[in-house]
Amino acid sequence: MAESAEAAFGVQLRRSRQAAALSLRQLAARVGYDHSYLSQVERGQRPGSVHLAQLCDRALGTGPALTTAYEQPAEAVARAEVQRPGQRRRAEQPEHELAEAVPSALAVAPGGGDLLESVRLGLADSYGPGREGDEWRAVTATYGREFATTTLADLLPDLTADLQLLRSSTMPGSTALTVPAAELGVLIALTLTGLGRIRSAGRWWRTARAAADSSGERAVGSLVRGWEACSGLVERRSLPELQVLTAEALTLTADPEQTARALAARAQVFAALGDAAEAQRAIRDLLALTGELPAQAPSVFACSQQEVYGREGGVWATLGEPAAAYEALDRALSTCPPERLRERAELELLVARCLVIEGEVAAGLAVAMRVLVELPDQWHTHPLYDAAGRVLSAVRGEESGRAAVRDYRELLRRRPFDNRTVGSGSSSGWLQG
């Protein structure tokens, strides 16, 4: 929106809020945005978003008035600006448009993908047998390092382009690129799960497993199954199915990092089944490996002490043992880098869940609401809302009638990742710690 359009929308938002006799804080609680951010929008200092306008229309009972006020000036500005296709900055584009546009900004190789990258990979392969495989492993290693600190909206189009390019680089019947294909499959499956596209994620897990098994590298097969089992808990997959995956992951390799993730998944599955003895046995085996793990994982393909403690905290919370959960979560949070916003948010929600389990419902909901409101929208994911939903599920009896519970339930309905929007309107308070 142009500056004048931002100011006009802000004025209308303020008038509508005042007409509904709501304070900024009351409206913020209803729409799940920080009140200081809403204040900036009303003063024309921040642009807002169509999603915010829709939420405010719903909260204030203004029909489509605010949404229309936001969209019409934006359309006028768009018509006034002559842009080439793909000229819009990535941070301004909806995620589905990004996926469709890749790789329109550059020439496309016949099989899909960036022409320059295709040429580079071909040149690398010409230097000797196997070099293309090495190049692709370097590509997936980079994604693995950056996965935890990259928003899914930014990750999806790049993954799409490279998957197209990998497909065009693979010769029929060849297994030379099956390992990077399996690793890219894991990344795309995790990304799709994060975006709530569970069915598509399931298909990609099958593809990743097939690629891993074709490679003949047992550690890669364990990697895929371990991550699939962990992700499957969020996807609400069949628990017996996940038991099979963890068992297969454990038999494929003795690598400490892949064994650790498989044991973590196994403990979580048994906890979900209500088998406390088996869950605790898996936790003991898991903790025995921590000395062989890095404190922080350099890549999503590795398993760290931080991940172990976070998953341990989730197991104790599921078993109704908040004291043990707090101890594990304290260790996880103390080793989780501040730039890993998704991971820190999920750990904080586990803390909130433990507070509710202990009977501190108001405190637990306050923590959970702070996480959801202060975390910028582009970092909101399906796993985050799964963790947030478990906080609500821990509320029991008469406590479920609290006004705070109703407000929290309304906040859970927001789920900004469902709209595939890029960018946010939430406060940057989370980034500041």
C-alpha positions as CSV (number, residue, x, y, z in Angstrom):
1,M,0.0,0.0,0.0
2,A,1.2,3.5,-0.7
3,E,1.8,5.8,2.3
4,S,-1.5,7.7,1.9
5,A,-3.4,4.4,1.5
6,E,-1.8,3.1,4.7
7,A,-2.9,6.2,6.6
8,A,-6.5,6.0,5.2
9,F,-6.8,2.3,6.2
10,G,-5.4,3.1,9.7
11,V,-8.0,5.9,10.2
12,Q,-10.8,3.6,9.2
13,L,-9.6,0.8,11.4
14,R,-9.4,3.2,14.4
15,R,-12.9,4.6,13.8
16,S,-14.3,1.1,13.5
17,R,-12.6,-0.1,16.7
18,Q,-13.8,3.0,18.6
19,A,-17.4,2.5,17.2
20,A,-17.2,-1.0,18.7
21,A,-16.1,0.4,22.0
22,L,-12.9,-1.7,22.1
23,S,-9.5,-0.7,23.3
24,L,-6.4,-1.5,21.3
25,R,-5.5,-4.3,23.7
26,Q,-9.0,-5.8,23.5
27,L,-8.9,-5.8,19.7
28,A,-5.4,-7.3,19.8
29,A,-6.5,-10.1,22.0
30,R,-9.4,-10.9,19.6
31,V,-7.3,-10.9,16.4
32,G,-4.0,-12.3,17.9
33,Y,-1.8,-9.4,17.0
34,D,0.3,-7.3,19.4
35,H,-1.5,-4.1,20.5
36,S,1.6,-2.0,19.7
37,Y,1.6,-3.2,16.1
38,L,-2.1,-2.4,15.8
39,S,-1.4,1.1,17.1
40,Q,1.3,1.6,14.4
41,V,-1.2,0.4,11.8
42,E,-3.8,2.9,13.0
43,R,-1.3,5.7,12.8
44,G,-0.3,4.7,9.3
45,Q,3.2,3.7,10.4
46,R,2.8,0.1,9.4
47,P,0.9,-1.2,6.3
48,G,-1.1,-4.0,7.9
49,S,-2.2,-6.9,5.7
50,V,-5.3,-8.2,4.0
51,H,-5.4,-11.0,6.6
52,L,-5.4,-8.5,9.4
53,A,-8.2,-6.6,7.7
54,Q,-10.3,-9.8,7.5
55,L,-9.7,-10.6,11.1
56,C,-10.7,-7.1,12.2
57,D,-13.8,-7.2,10.1
58,R,-14.8,-10.4,11.9
59,A,-13.9,-9.1,15.3
60,L,-15.6,-5.7,14.9
61,G,-18.6,-6.9,12.9
62,T,-17.9,-4.5,10.0
63,G,-18.7,-7.1,7.3
64,P,-16.1,-6.7,4.4
65,A,-15.6,-3.0,5.0
66,L,-12.0,-3.0,6.3
67,T,-10.9,-5.7,3.9
68,T,-12.3,-3.7,1.0
69,A,-10.7,-0.5,2.3
70,Y,-7.4,-2.3,2.4
71,E,-7.6,-4.1,-0.9
72,Q,-8.9,-1.3,-3.2
73,P,-6.0,1.2,-2.6
74,A,-3.6,-1.7,-3.0
75,E,-5.1,-2.6,-6.3
76,A,-4.9,1.0,-7.5
77,V,-1.2,1.2,-6.6
78,A,-0.6,-2.1,-8.3
79,R,-2.2,-0.7,-11.5
80,A,-0.1,2.4,-11.3
81,E,3.2,0.6,-11.0
82,V,4.4,-1.1,-14.2
83,Q,6.2,-4.2,-13.2
84,R,7.8,-7.0,-15.1
85,P,6.7,-10.6,-14.1
86,G,8.5,-11.7,-11.0
87,Q,9.6,-8.1,-10.1
88,R,7.9,-8.1,-6.8
89,R,10.1,-8.7,-3.8
90,R,9.9,-12.2,-2.5
91,A,8.9,-11.0,1.0
92,E,5.8,-9.4,-0.6
93,Q,4.6,-12.4,-2.6
94,P,2.2,-15.1,-1.3
95,E,3.8,-18.4,-1.0
96,H,1.7,-20.2,-3.6
97,E,2.6,-17.5,-6.2
98,L,6.3,-18.0,-5.4
99,A,6.0,-21.8,-5.9
100,E,4.3,-21.2,-9.2
101,A,6.7,-18.5,-10.3
102,V,9.9,-20.5,-9.7
103,P,12.1,-20.2,-11.6
104,S,10.5,-17.5,-13.8
105,A,13.2,-14.9,-13.0
106,L,15.8,-16.9,-14.9
107,A,15.8,-19.1,-18.0
108,V,14.5,-22.6,-17.3
109,A,16.3,-25.7,-18.3
110,P,14.3,-28.2,-20.5
111,G,13.6,-30.5,-17.5
112,G,12.9,-27.6,-15.1
113,G,15.2,-25.6,-12.9
114,D,17.5,-22.7,-13.2
115,L,19.5,-22.8,-16.4
116,L,22.6,-21.3,-14.8
117,E,22.6,-23.9,-12.1
118,S,22.0,-26.7,-14.6
119,V,25.1,-25.5,-16.5
120,R,27.1,-25.3,-13.3
121,L,26.2,-28.8,-12.3
122,G,27.0,-30.2,-15.7
123,L,30.4,-28.4,-15.7
124,A,31.2,-29.9,-12.2
125,D,30.3,-33.4,-13.5
126,S,32.6,-33.0,-16.5
127,Y,35.6,-32.8,-14.1
128,G,35.3,-36.5,-13.2
129,P,32.9,-39.3,-12.4
130,G,30.7,-38.7,-9.3
131,R,31.3,-34.9,-9.2
132,E,27.7,-34.2,-9.9
133,G,26.7,-36.3,-6.9
134,D,29.2,-34.4,-4.7
135,E,27.7,-31.1,-5.9
136,W,24.2,-32.2,-5.1
137,R,25.2,-33.4,-1.6
138,A,26.7,-29.9,-1.1
139,V,23.3,-28.4,-2.1
140,T,21.4,-30.5,0.3
141,A,24.0,-29.9,3.1
142,T,23.4,-26.1,2.6
143,Y,19.6,-26.6,2.9
144,G,20.2,-28.7,6.0
145,R,22.2,-26.0,7.7
146,E,19.7,-23.2,6.8
147,F,16.4,-25.1,7.4
148,A,16.0,-24.1,11.0
149,T,16.6,-20.4,10.3
150,T,14.6,-20.0,7.1
151,T,10.9,-19.3,6.8
152,L,8.9,-22.0,5.0
153,A,7.7,-19.4,2.5
154,D,11.3,-18.6,1.5
155,L,12.3,-22.3,1.5
156,L,9.5,-23.8,-0.6
157,P,10.2,-22.1,-4.0
158,D,13.9,-22.8,-3.8
159,L,13.3,-26.4,-2.9
160,T,10.8,-26.6,-5.8
161,A,13.4,-25.3,-8.3
162,D,16.1,-27.6,-7.1
163,L,13.8,-30.7,-7.1
164,Q,12.9,-29.9,-10.7
165,L,16.6,-29.6,-11.5
166,L,17.5,-32.8,-9.7
167,R,14.9,-34.6,-11.7
168,S,16.2,-33.3,-15.0
169,S,19.8,-34.3,-13.9
170,T,18.9,-37.9,-13.1
171,M,19.5,-40.5,-15.8
172,P,16.9,-43.3,-16.0
173,G,18.0,-46.3,-13.9
174,S,20.8,-44.4,-12.2
175,T,21.3,-44.4,-8.5
176,A,24.0,-41.7,-8.4
177,L,21.7,-39.0,-7.1
178,T,19.5,-41.1,-4.8
179,V,21.0,-39.8,-1.6
180,P,20.5,-36.1,-2.3
181,A,17.1,-37.0,-3.7
182,A,16.2,-38.6,-0.3
183,E,17.5,-35.6,1.6
184,L,15.6,-33.2,-0.6
185,G,12.6,-35.4,-0.1
186,V,12.9,-35.1,3.7
187,L,13.2,-31.3,3.4
188,I,10.1,-30.9,1.2
189,A,8.1,-33.3,3.4
190,L,9.0,-31.3,6.5
191,T,8.2,-28.1,4.7
192,L,4.8,-29.4,3.5
193,T,4.0,-30.6,7.1
194,G,4.9,-27.1,8.4
195,L,2.4,-25.6,5.9
196,G,-0.3,-28.0,7.0
197,R,-0.3,-29.9,3.7
198,I,-0.4,-33.3,5.4
199,R,-1.4,-35.5,2.5
200,S,1.2,-34.1,0.2
201,A,3.8,-34.5,2.9
202,G,2.8,-38.2,3.2
203,R,3.5,-38.8,-0.4
204,W,6.9,-37.1,-0.1
205,W,7.8,-39.3,2.8
206,R,7.1,-42.3,0.7
207,T,9.2,-40.9,-2.1
208,A,12.1,-40.0,0.3
209,R,12.0,-43.6,1.7
210,A,12.1,-45.1,-1.8
211,A,15.1,-42.9,-2.8
212,A,16.9,-43.7,0.4
213,D,16.4,-47.5,0.0
214,S,17.6,-47.3,-3.6
215,S,20.8,-45.6,-2.5
216,G,21.9,-48.6,-0.5
217,E,23.1,-46.2,2.3
218,R,21.5,-47.5,5.5
219,A,22.2,-44.4,7.5
220,V,20.2,-42.4,5.0
221,G,17.3,-44.9,5.3
222,S,17.4,-44.4,9.0
223,L,17.5,-40.6,8.7
224,V,14.4,-40.6,6.5
225,R,12.4,-43.0,8.8
226,G,13.5,-41.2,12.0
227,W,12.4,-37.8,10.7
228,E,9.2,-39.3,9.3
229,A,8.3,-40.8,12.6
230,C,8.9,-37.5,14.4
231,S,6.9,-35.6,11.9
232,G,4.2,-38.3,11.8
233,L,3.3,-37.5,15.4
234,V,2.4,-33.9,14.4
235,E,0.7,-35.2,11.3
236,R,-1.5,-37.5,13.6
237,R,-0.5,-40.6,11.7
238,S,-1.3,-44.1,13.0
239,L,0.8,-44.8,16.1
240,P,1.4,-48.5,15.1
241,E,2.6,-47.2,11.7
242,L,5.1,-44.9,13.5
243,Q,6.2,-47.8,15.7
244,V,7.2,-49.7,12.6
245,L,9.1,-46.7,11.2
246,T,11.1,-46.2,14.5
247,A,11.9,-49.9,14.6
248,E,13.2,-49.9,11.0
249,A,15.2,-46.7,11.7
250,L,16.9,-48.4,14.7
251,T,17.8,-51.5,12.8
252,L,19.3,-49.7,9.8
253,T,22.2,-48.0,11.5
254,A,24.3,-47.6,14.6
255,D,25.1,-44.0,13.9
256,P,24.6,-42.1,17.2
257,E,22.7,-39.2,15.6
258,Q,20.3,-41.2,13.6
259,T,19.8,-43.7,16.5
260,A,19.1,-40.8,18.8
261,R,16.3,-39.3,16.6
262,A,14.8,-42.8,16.2
263,L,14.8,-43.4,20.0
264,A,13.3,-39.9,20.6
265,A,10.5,-40.8,18.2
266,R,10.1,-44.2,19.8
267,A,9.7,-42.6,23.2
268,Q,7.2,-40.1,21.9
269,V,5.1,-42.8,20.2
270,F,5.0,-45.0,23.4
271,A,4.1,-42.0,25.5
272,A,1.2,-41.2,23.1
273,L,0.1,-44.9,23.4
274,G,0.1,-44.5,27.2
275,D,2.9,-47.1,27.7
276,A,5.0,-45.2,30.3
277,A,7.4,-48.1,30.9
278,E,8.5,-48.4,27.2
279,A,8.6,-44.6,26.8
280,Q,10.9,-44.3,29.8
281,R,13.1,-47.1,28.6
282,A,13.5,-45.4,25.3
283,I,14.3,-42.1,27.1
284,R,17.0,-43.9,29.2
285,D,18.6,-45.3,26.0
286,L,18.3,-41.9,24.4
287,L,20.0,-40.0,27.2
288,A,22.9,-42.5,27.2
289,L,23.8,-41.3,23.7
290,T,23.8,-37.5,24.5
291,G,27.6,-37.5,25.1
292,E,28.1,-38.5,21.5
293,L,25.9,-35.7,20.1
294,P,26.8,-32.1,19.5
295,A,25.1,-29.5,21.8
296,Q,23.5,-27.8,18.8
297,A,22.9,-29.6,15.5
298,P,24.8,-28.0,12.5
299,S,22.1,-29.4,10.2
300,V,18.5,-30.7,10.2
301,F,20.1,-34.0,9.1
302,A,21.9,-34.3,12.4
303,C,20.5,-34.8,15.9
304,S,21.7,-32.7,18.8
305,Q,21.5,-32.6,22.6
306,Q,19.1,-29.7,22.2
307,E,16.7,-31.8,20.1
308,V,17.0,-34.7,22.5
309,Y,16.1,-32.6,25.5
310,G,13.2,-31.0,23.7
311,R,11.8,-34.3,22.7
312,E,12.4,-35.7,26.2
313,G,10.4,-32.7,27.6
314,G,7.5,-33.6,25.2
315,V,7.5,-37.2,26.4
316,W,7.4,-36.2,30.1
317,A,4.6,-33.7,29.4
318,T,2.6,-36.4,27.6
319,L,3.1,-38.8,30.5
320,G,1.9,-36.1,32.9
321,E,5.2,-35.5,34.6
322,P,5.8,-31.7,34.5
323,A,8.7,-31.6,36.9
324,A,10.8,-33.9,34.7
325,A,9.6,-32.0,31.7
326,Y,10.7,-28.7,33.1
327,E,14.2,-30.0,33.7
328,A,14.6,-31.3,30.1
329,L,13.0,-28.1,28.6
330,D,15.3,-25.9,30.6
331,R,18.3,-27.7,29.1
332,A,16.8,-27.5,25.6
333,L,16.0,-23.8,25.8
334,S,19.5,-23.0,27.2
335,T,21.1,-24.6,24.2
336,C,18.7,-23.4,21.5
337,P,20.1,-20.4,19.5
338,P,17.9,-17.3,19.6
339,E,17.6,-17.3,15.8
340,R,15.9,-20.6,15.7
341,L,12.5,-19.0,16.2
342,R,10.3,-22.1,15.3
343,E,12.1,-24.4,17.7
344,R,12.1,-21.9,20.6
345,A,8.4,-21.2,20.1
346,E,7.6,-24.9,20.2
347,L,9.7,-25.4,23.4
348,E,7.9,-22.4,25.0
349,L,4.6,-24.0,24.2
350,L,5.7,-27.2,25.9
351,V,6.5,-25.1,29.0
352,A,3.0,-23.6,28.8
353,R,1.5,-27.1,28.5
354,C,3.3,-28.2,31.7
355,L,2.0,-25.2,33.6
356,V,-1.5,-26.1,32.6
357,I,-0.9,-29.8,33.6
358,E,0.2,-28.5,37.1
359,G,-3.0,-26.5,37.4
360,E,-1.5,-23.1,36.6
361,V,-4.0,-22.6,33.8
362,A,-3.9,-18.8,33.7
363,A,-0.1,-18.8,33.7
364,G,0.1,-21.5,31.0
365,L,-2.4,-19.8,28.7
366,A,-0.6,-16.5,29.2
367,V,2.7,-18.0,28.0
368,A,1.1,-19.7,25.1
369,M,-0.8,-16.6,24.0
370,R,2.4,-14.6,24.2
371,V,4.2,-17.1,22.0
372,L,1.5,-17.1,19.3
373,V,1.0,-13.3,19.3
374,E,4.7,-12.2,19.4
375,L,6.0,-14.8,17.0
376,P,5.9,-13.1,13.5
377,D,3.3,-14.7,11.2
378,Q,5.9,-16.0,8.7
379,W,7.2,-18.3,11.4
380,H,3.8,-19.8,12.3
381,T,3.5,-23.5,11.2
382,H,1.2,-26.5,11.6
383,P,3.6,-28.1,14.2
384,L,3.4,-24.9,16.2
385,Y,-0.4,-25.0,16.3
386,D,-0.3,-28.7,17.1
387,A,1.8,-27.8,20.1
388,A,-0.5,-24.9,20.9
389,G,-3.6,-27.2,20.7
390,R,-2.0,-29.6,23.2
391,V,-1.9,-26.7,25.7
392,L,-5.6,-26.3,25.3
393,S,-6.2,-30.0,25.6
394,A,-4.5,-30.0,28.9
395,V,-7.2,-27.8,30.4
396,R,-9.6,-29.9,32.5
397,G,-12.9,-29.6,34.2
398,E,-14.3,-26.2,35.3
399,E,-11.2,-24.5,34.1
400,S,-12.4,-24.9,30.5
401,G,-15.0,-22.3,31.2
402,R,-12.5,-19.5,31.8
403,A,-12.7,-16.4,29.7
404,A,-8.9,-16.8,29.0
405,V,-9.7,-20.3,27.6
406,R,-12.3,-18.9,25.2
407,D,-9.9,-16.1,24.1
408,Y,-7.1,-18.7,23.5
409,R,-9.4,-21.0,21.6
410,E,-10.3,-18.1,19.3
411,L,-6.6,-17.3,18.8
412,L,-5.9,-20.8,17.7
413,R,-8.4,-20.4,14.9
414,R,-6.2,-17.8,13.3
415,R,-3.5,-20.1,11.8
416,P,-1.9,-17.6,9.4
417,F,0.1,-20.2,7.6
418,D,-3.2,-21.6,6.1
419,N,-3.4,-18.4,4.0
420,R,0.1,-19.0,2.6
421,T,1.0,-15.4,3.3
422,V,4.5,-14.2,3.4
423,G,5.4,-11.6,6.1
424,S,3.5,-10.7,9.1
425,G,2.1,-8.0,11.1
426,S,3.0,-9.3,14.5
427,S,5.3,-7.6,16.9
428,S,9.0,-8.2,16.7
429,G,9.2,-8.7,20.4
430,W,10.0,-12.4,20.0
431,L,13.0,-11.5,17.9
432,Q,14.2,-9.3,20.8
433,G,14.0,-12.2,23.2
